[in-house]
Amino acid sequence: MEIKTISTLDELPPLSAGRCDLTPEEIAKKSVDRFNDLATAKYMAGQDEHGGCLVDKVCLANMEEEIIDLWHYIQALRLRLGE
């Protein structure tokens, strides 16, 4: 199965393009497909920037930093949404 990669998030269709009459299976497929598109693009951008084998480079400190970034992104979105 070929995975189409993207360069930026702007290349994805807007979230408003979704329908409200989706089955659970359709929602799951859309979710996984979107994850695959985003994750592949992000991973390959990281490869271009950092290179090397992630398996050889991964460490707990990097994961903690990424989790902290994610926390801040979530909190910023909460503020943006007025929550």
Phi, psi and omega in degrees: 000125180278135177254121178283126178264157179234160179265324181221162178294338179296341180283347179276150176294153180296152179299333180292350180284350180288162179252159179269351185257034181277144173282163176304322179294321178293320178297314179300316180297314178299319180298311181293319178299316179296316178301314181300316179298310182293315183295320179296314180298317181294316180298314182293325175297320176295321177298316178299321183282317189249331181064184177078176181267118181303323180301323180281339188256341187296141176210162183299323181300319179296319180295319178299318178298317180295321178296319178297317176301314180301317178303313181295323177298317180296316182293322178296320178294321176302315178298317180298322181276358179076027180262000000 
